Amino acid sequence: MYWFRKLLITAMWISIVQNLQAQHHYNAWFRGTLSIPVGEKFKIVNEFQHRRQNGFENENIFDNNLMFAYRNWVHYQHSEDVKFSISPFAYFSNYKIIQEQADETAIPNSEIRFSVAVELQHEILKNFYIVDRSALEYRIFDNHQSDITRLRNRFGIRYDFTRKLKVSIFDELLFNLSGTTHHHFFDHDRLGLNIEYKLLPNLKFDIGYMHITRLSLASTTKGHENNLYLNFTYQLKNLKSK
């Protein structure tokens, strides 16, 4: 418990220092998830996402569209500590990050994405876990941008206060393996704090904050973002039991 508090305070200080050193963009991310268990080990998941962003020369995080998305997943829980996932289809409508007045009226571009992932967890102390998730994505765009293969890895620690309440801090790095120049091998870095709470046996929400350092494909200068997010997950009854 002592080490958890120490790491949490360290993450907060890093975020504060980064906020003082750079100009930031401000976003609000929302996600609704419908999870359908199939048997004891499989789940079919459908995600609906919407993101908002501040407008030109303001800090209103709900001012403009940033993204609409639909994605499905198939999760296989190999064991309590190992989960494999595949996303056979995802559709994103991406709006420009607003940096100039004209960006507010820019037409969004579309993206199709395919993903595979593996998530591992290991209990190092009672109720205290190390969690690591690696994923590979193939991104297809409708504009002149080349297809991109992207690798991402999220490493974090989680403390389960109760069966209903879990708190974690994490850092996720994303790298472009193909489809960009070597100057854009680094895509972005996410440093975050997440609180998970189970409202009902089949309904939970995640709320949190992420600081993102991003290198846009159209720039050689890294940008910084403050992101507040809220995710709801509803799980249906097991199809096998029906």
Summary of the structure (lengths in Angstrom):
residues: 242
radius of gyration: 18.6
end to end distance: 41.4
largest distance: 55.6
contacts: 694
relative contact order: 0.17
helix: 12%
strand: 64%
